[in-house]
Amino acid sequence: MTMARRSPKTLYVVCISNRGYQASLVSRRIYQSLPDPDAAKRSLIRVVDETGEDYLYPSKMFVAIDIPQAVERTFKKAS
C-alpha cells in the first residue's frame, strides 16, 4: 500500500533565535517558509513573519519541522 502524496508541501520552520529581528520574529514560534533557491544559496530563508509579509532571514535562525496534516490544514484555514 502506498501513501497518498500531498501537493507540494508547505514548509514550516521554528524560529530558534530572533537576535536582531525582535520586531518581526518571535523565538520558538512556527512560521511558514516559502521556497527560494537563490536565497538558500546565500544561506538565507524566505519566511512569512509577524507582519504577514515574506522576508529573507539568515537560515541559521530557523529549524525546519514536520507538522501533522491536520495542523497544516488548520494553519491554511487561518491564513
Residue, then its C-alpha position, 0 to 999 in steps of 0.5 A: m500500500t502506498m501513501a497518498r502524496r500531498s501537493p507540494k508541501t508547505l514548509y514550516v520552520v521554528c524560529i530558534s533565535n530572533r537576535g536582531y529581528q525582535a520586531s518581526l520574529v518571535s523565538r520558538r514560534i512556527y512560521q511558514s517558509l516559502p521556497d527560494p533557491d537563490a536565497a538558500k544559496r546565500s544561506l538565507i530563508r524566505v519566511v512569512d513573519e509577524t507582519g504577514e509579509d515574506y522576508l529573507y532571514p539568515s537560515k541559521m535562525f530557523v529549524a525546519i519541522d514536520i507538522p501533522q496534516a491536520v495542523e497544516r490544514t488548520f494553519k491554511k484555514a487561518s491564513 
